């Protein structure tokens, strides 16, 4: 995966057509409101063009929750906490939904009752900047991993010296992690659920640092990973049969 911008767009997404093209094709929603395309990439400069095409633009997640929705409405969220912070994407209003609010792909409005905002996205790729915390993104990834063998939790690049603190998390065998290389920095205590090698998703293009403990890690492929500072794999009885390609071990 190539290094992405600080805004955190996934390189796995397809490029959207220019915003001035037909609205229906741009949005990619079917008549039922389901996402017909998986991309959530729109350049910041296209926001005005979206408005000119009748697409409502909402600045932040707080604004989306406070919005009074209209039937089958589609909006473009410019960012999670502030515009262009990586949380941007298309949402459609599902007036009948009572799905649980997960803070990233299903969002309940401030007003209680039936109806949810739902993000248009590929189920196989989850961007941590769509969610309140990286741990929330991983929890959603684990839920998706129970029905998909190709679920990836994506950690976009960060400015120098910043990092993602995932806390204490467990990652399902069908959930992989990927980033943009050394600027996708992770700290925390990670337990990888062990499983058959053909069911274990890879870990790619990340940097583990600052006392990351990787436990029970079995049958995983680590590719283009930097293990920094005090990254720890516990006793061999807990972690084994892992494969390391193009990895760096520094101050471990």
C-alpha positions as CSV (number, residue, x, y, z in Angstrom):
1,X,0.0,0.0,0.0
2,X,1.4,3.3,-0.9
3,X,1.8,6.1,1.6
4,X,-1.4,8.1,1.8
5,X,-2.2,11.7,2.8
6,X,-2.5,12.7,6.4
7,X,-6.3,13.0,5.8
8,X,-6.4,9.2,5.9
9,X,-8.1,8.2,2.6
10,X,-7.7,4.5,1.8
11,X,-5.7,3.6,-1.2
12,X,-7.9,0.5,-1.5
13,X,-10.8,2.8,-2.7
14,X,-11.5,3.5,-6.3
15,X,-11.3,7.1,-7.6
16,X,-14.6,8.8,-7.8
17,X,-15.5,10.5,-11.1
18,X,-15.3,14.3,-11.2
19,X,-17.9,15.8,-8.9
20,X,-19.6,17.6,-11.8
21,X,-20.7,14.4,-13.4
22,X,-24.1,13.0,-12.9
23,X,-25.2,13.0,-9.3
24,X,-26.6,9.5,-9.2
25,X,-23.3,8.1,-10.6
26,X,-21.3,10.2,-8.2
27,X,-23.2,9.1,-5.2
28,X,-23.5,5.5,-6.2
29,X,-26.6,4.7,-4.3
30,X,-29.3,2.4,-5.5
31,X,-33.0,3.2,-5.3
32,X,-33.2,1.5,-1.9
33,X,-30.4,3.7,-0.5
34,X,-27.9,0.9,-0.4
35,X,-24.3,1.8,-1.4
36,X,-23.7,0.7,-4.9
37,X,-20.1,1.8,-4.9
38,X,-17.5,1.4,-2.1
39,X,-15.5,4.6,-2.4
40,X,-15.6,7.4,0.1
41,X,-13.0,9.6,-1.6
42,X,-13.9,13.1,-2.6
43,X,-11.3,15.9,-2.8
44,X,-11.8,18.8,-0.5
45,X,-12.1,21.1,-3.6
46,X,-15.1,19.1,-4.8
47,X,-17.3,20.1,-1.8
48,X,-18.7,23.1,-3.6
49,X,-19.3,21.0,-6.7
50,X,-21.2,18.5,-4.6
51,X,-23.5,21.2,-3.3
52,X,-24.1,22.5,-6.8
53,X,-25.3,19.0,-7.7
54,X,-27.8,18.9,-4.8
55,X,-25.7,16.9,-2.3
56,X,-25.9,18.2,1.3
57,X,-22.5,18.7,2.9
58,X,-22.3,18.2,6.7
59,X,-19.1,19.5,8.5
60,X,-18.7,17.0,11.3
61,X,-20.1,13.9,13.0
62,X,-21.7,16.0,15.7
63,X,-23.5,18.0,12.9
64,X,-24.7,14.7,11.3
65,X,-26.2,13.5,14.6
66,X,-27.9,16.8,15.1
67,X,-29.3,16.9,11.5
68,X,-33.0,16.5,11.0
69,X,-33.1,13.9,8.2
70,X,-35.3,13.8,5.1
71,X,-36.6,10.6,3.5
72,X,-33.8,8.8,1.6
73,X,-31.5,11.7,2.1
74,X,-27.8,11.3,1.2
75,X,-25.1,13.6,2.7
76,X,-21.4,14.0,2.4
77,X,-19.7,14.1,5.8
78,X,-16.6,16.3,5.6
79,X,-14.8,14.9,8.6
80,X,-15.3,13.2,12.0
81,X,-14.3,15.9,14.5
82,X,-13.3,18.6,11.9
83,X,-13.4,18.7,8.1
84,X,-10.8,16.6,6.2
85,X,-9.6,14.6,9.2
86,X,-10.0,11.2,7.6
87,X,-13.6,10.6,8.8
88,X,-15.2,11.9,5.7
89,X,-17.7,9.9,3.6
90,X,-21.1,9.5,2.2
91,X,-24.0,8.6,4.5
92,X,-27.6,7.8,3.6
93,X,-30.6,8.0,5.9
94,X,-32.4,4.6,6.6
95,X,-35.6,5.7,8.2
96,X,-36.6,2.2,9.3
97,X,-33.3,1.1,10.9
98,X,-32.9,0.3,14.6
99,X,-29.3,-1.0,14.2
100,X,-26.9,-0.4,17.1
101,X,-25.0,2.9,16.8
102,X,-21.3,2.0,16.4
103,X,-20.0,5.5,16.0
104,X,-18.6,5.0,12.6
105,X,-20.7,3.2,10.0
106,X,-24.1,3.3,11.8
107,X,-25.0,6.5,13.5
108,X,-28.1,7.3,15.5
109,X,-29.3,10.9,15.5
110,X,-29.6,12.9,18.7
111,X,-33.4,12.6,18.6
112,X,-34.2,9.1,19.9
113,X,-36.3,6.6,17.9
114,X,-36.2,4.7,14.6
115,X,-33.8,5.7,11.9
116,X,-30.0,5.6,11.3
117,X,-27.4,7.3,9.2
118,X,-25.4,4.6,7.4
119,X,-22.0,5.0,5.8
120,X,-21.4,3.9,2.2
121,X,-18.2,1.7,2.4
122,X,-16.7,-1.6,1.5
123,X,-17.3,-4.0,4.3
124,X,-13.8,-5.4,3.8
125,X,-12.0,-2.1,4.6
126,X,-12.4,-0.2,7.8
127,X,-10.6,3.1,8.4
128,X,-9.8,3.8,12.1
129,X,-10.6,7.5,11.5
130,X,-14.2,6.7,10.8
131,X,-14.6,5.8,14.5
132,X,-14.2,7.6,17.9
133,X,-11.2,5.5,18.8
134,X,-9.0,2.8,17.0
135,X,-10.4,0.3,19.5
136,X,-13.9,1.0,18.2
137,X,-12.7,0.4,14.7
138,X,-11.1,-2.9,15.7
139,X,-14.3,-4.0,17.5
140,X,-16.3,-3.3,14.3
141,X,-13.6,-5.2,12.3
142,X,-14.0,-8.2,14.6
143,X,-17.7,-8.2,14.0
144,X,-17.2,-8.0,10.3
145,X,-14.5,-10.7,10.5
146,X,-17.0,-13.2,11.6
147,X,-18.8,-13.1,8.2
148,X,-15.9,-12.0,6.0
149,X,-12.4,-13.5,5.5
150,X,-11.0,-10.3,4.1
151,X,-11.6,-7.7,6.7
152,X,-8.8,-5.1,7.0
153,X,-8.5,-2.4,9.6
154,X,-6.6,0.5,8.0
155,X,-4.4,2.9,10.0
156,X,-3.6,6.0,7.8
157,X,-0.3,7.8,8.1
158,X,0.2,10.3,10.9
159,X,2.4,13.4,11.4
160,X,5.7,12.7,12.9
161,X,5.7,11.6,16.6
162,X,2.0,10.9,16.7
163,X,0.6,7.4,17.2
164,X,-2.5,5.3,17.4
165,X,-3.1,4.0,20.9
166,X,-5.3,0.9,20.5
167,X,-5.4,0.1,24.2
168,X,-5.9,-3.6,25.1
169,X,-7.5,-5.3,22.2
170,X,-8.1,-8.7,20.7
171,X,-8.1,-9.2,16.9
172,X,-10.0,-12.0,15.2
173,X,-8.0,-14.4,13.0
174,X,-9.9,-13.1,9.9
175,X,-9.1,-9.5,10.6
176,X,-5.9,-8.0,9.2
177,X,-4.2,-4.7,9.9
178,X,-2.5,-2.4,7.4
179,X,-1.2,1.1,7.2
180,X,1.0,3.4,5.1
181,X,4.4,2.4,6.5
182,X,6.5,3.9,9.2
183,X,4.1,6.8,9.8
184,X,1.3,4.4,10.8
185,X,2.4,4.0,14.4
186,X,0.6,1.8,16.9
187,X,1.0,1.4,20.6
188,X,-1.0,-0.9,23.0
189,X,-1.5,-4.5,24.0
190,X,-2.7,-6.6,21.1
191,X,-3.8,-10.2,21.3
192,X,-4.1,-12.0,17.9
193,X,-6.6,-14.9,18.1
194,X,-4.7,-18.0,16.8
195,X,-6.1,-20.1,14.0
196,X,-5.3,-22.1,10.9
197,X,-2.9,-20.2,8.7
198,X,-5.2,-20.0,5.7
199,X,-7.7,-18.1,7.9
200,X,-5.3,-15.7,9.4
201,X,-5.2,-12.3,7.8
202,X,-1.8,-10.5,7.3
203,X,-0.3,-7.5,9.1
204,X,1.3,-5.0,6.7
205,X,2.9,-1.6,6.4
206,X,2.8,-0.6,10.1
207,X,5.2,0.4,12.9
208,X,4.7,-1.1,16.3
209,X,6.3,1.0,19.1
210,X,6.3,2.2,22.7
211,X,5.8,-1.1,24.6
212,X,3.5,-2.9,22.3
213,X,2.9,-6.4,23.5
214,X,1.8,-8.9,20.8
215,X,0.3,-12.0,22.4
216,X,-1.0,-15.4,21.2
217,X,0.1,-14.5,17.7
218,X,-0.1,-17.6,15.5
219,X,0.0,-18.2,11.8
220,X,0.3,-14.6,10.9
221,X,2.2,-12.9,8.0
222,X,4.0,-9.7,9.1
223,X,5.2,-7.8,6.0
224,X,7.0,-4.4,5.9
225,X,6.6,-4.0,9.7
226,X,8.9,-1.9,11.9
227,X,9.2,-3.3,15.4
228,X,10.4,-0.4,17.6
229,X,11.4,0.3,21.2
230,X,10.0,-2.5,23.5
231,X,7.8,-4.5,21.2
232,X,7.3,-7.9,22.9
233,X,6.3,-11.3,21.7
234,X,5.6,-13.3,24.9
235,X,6.7,-17.0,25.5
236,X,7.0,-19.3,22.5
237,X,4.1,-21.3,23.9
238,X,1.8,-18.3,23.1
239,X,3.2,-17.2,19.8
240,X,4.5,-19.4,17.0
241,X,4.5,-20.2,13.3
242,X,4.5,-16.6,12.2
243,X,6.2,-15.4,9.0
244,X,8.1,-12.1,8.7
245,X,8.9,-10.5,5.3
246,X,10.9,-7.3,4.9
247,X,10.6,-6.4,8.7
248,X,12.9,-4.3,10.8
249,X,13.7,-4.8,14.4
250,X,15.1,-1.7,16.2
251,X,15.8,-1.3,19.9
252,X,13.6,-4.3,20.7
